[in-house]
């Protein structure tokens, strides 16, 4: 590539990178500004004097630590549950020959076309009837079996289809049972696919917003996305400094993990199943 | 031994069903039963506050046809989905092509473009809400170069565009990564042969790259279209459906009807409509794949 072409590509990349980088920068720096400076003109790219007041207030106004814990443990449970459900089903659809397998696979795939936005009204009535409104059960159970888990099952099936089966055949000859083969041989080999599914699933749960605001009503049960939008003044206007500090606390840990492990993250997602 | 009951194939059948049982039963309980109930509820007038649940047949569907706000919601949904899908896929492809060049620093830019994907959706939206305020960061930056920016989220013309851009920047990295993987799978000798034959880079892109990665384009477009119909949090945080009803997309309207106005029957009817739209758009894309998706063999 010529020198000029290279410069042009870098120029375009840098320009395009702005809307991806600037919001995060602006979120963190603004959260550190005293509230009076948040809308100061001209905009200051670095806070003149750093203040952590907004961070302290986030924990005073809401049980923010509790809400943080809620989001973390729900996402963790959903991830583990989805990995279990999807790897079992994906393995069976790829490896076990049984009557009706294809038909059931199609039935389950149809679930991809039924996002929980479609079924939110009956889901609310069901969980209401079971006394589970304002508990975390709907946020745990629905994703483990709903559309995101169907996608996970599909990814796992594609992965197992592409995986050479000799090891498993050998284990079968040695008299190992189906579950033992799955657990001891197939699953350890499926680590890249499991990683990709885990990332997808965790982020999906971490991002949920409609479900929490429909199902949860008491602030100590809230998840982070819902809590962030609750930092409002008496007129419903956002308390910007606090929203931004709480948003920073929500976004930065995952972002840091991502930057450290970005290669595994991106290549895991890119090379797993979704291609087939 | 051929008379024993637990033959290999019976064992496999039992194992197969045991393996898929959690997913199957879970889907039944949390996906298919609710889907059936959505249809059932849509035939009822159900006011939660008044505690009434009466069979009204097709009345909700008649109301659907007569609802002037529904037309607005469908227009908003169509505008949002079309804008999002076109912008997302073309930007994702552009970024993937740029990052597929042999250049230093592509890993850095790949990380940058992907990073919003891992930022909590509501946190991301809150920052943009802050940036897009009339006196916010974007207009502040514009003003330093002498441009008087509009009140993005309160203008009929700009609100929807702002919502689309916020969502594209949030998620384009995912499609970019899938395209990048597909581009890296295109055999280099195809390009070499084309270069020998004197094909321009543009010609090569249209005649080699696009057909070779068309299965990925199909997959990403299906995922992006379905995803675009589910948009909710961005609308709730940025515009609350306004100004007027210009950003009241179908899911947001459904939420308002069911959970703010407590019209569960009508909300269920809107859910049926949403389901039909998702189904139709997916079927159309799947059908059209024969026309343009390239398959080896």
Interface residues (C-beta under 8 A of the other chain):
Chain A: X1 X6 X9 X10 X12 X13 X16 X17 X19 X20 X21 X22 X23 X24 X26 X27 X30 X39 X41 X42 X43 X84 X85 X86 X88 X89 X91 X92 X93 X96 X97 X98 X99 X101 X104 X107 X108 X111 X112 X113 X114 X115 X117 X118 X119 X120 X121 X122 X123 X124 X125 X126 X141 X142 X144 X145 X146 X147 X149 X150 X153 X178 X179 X182 X203 X206 X207 X209 X210 X213 X214 X224 X225 X226 X228 X229 X238 X240 X243 X244 X247 X248 X250 X251 X254 X255 X257 X258 X259 X262 X263 X265 X266 X269 X270 X271 X274 X275
Chain B: X9 X11 X12 X13 X15 X16 X17 X19 X20 X22 X23 X24 X26 X27 X29 X30 X31 X32 X33 X34 X35 X37 X38 X41 X95 X98 X99 X101 X102 X103 X105 X107 X109 X110 X111 X112 X113 X114 X115 X116 X117 X118 X119 X120 X121 X122 X123 X124 X126 X127 X128 X129 X130 X131 X133 X135 X136 X137 X140 X141 X143 X144 X165 X169 X173 X174 X177 X178 X180 X181 X182 X185 X215 X216 X219 X226 X229 X230 X232 X233 X236 X237 X251 X254 X255 X258 X259 X264 X267 X268 X271 X274 X275 X278 X279 X282
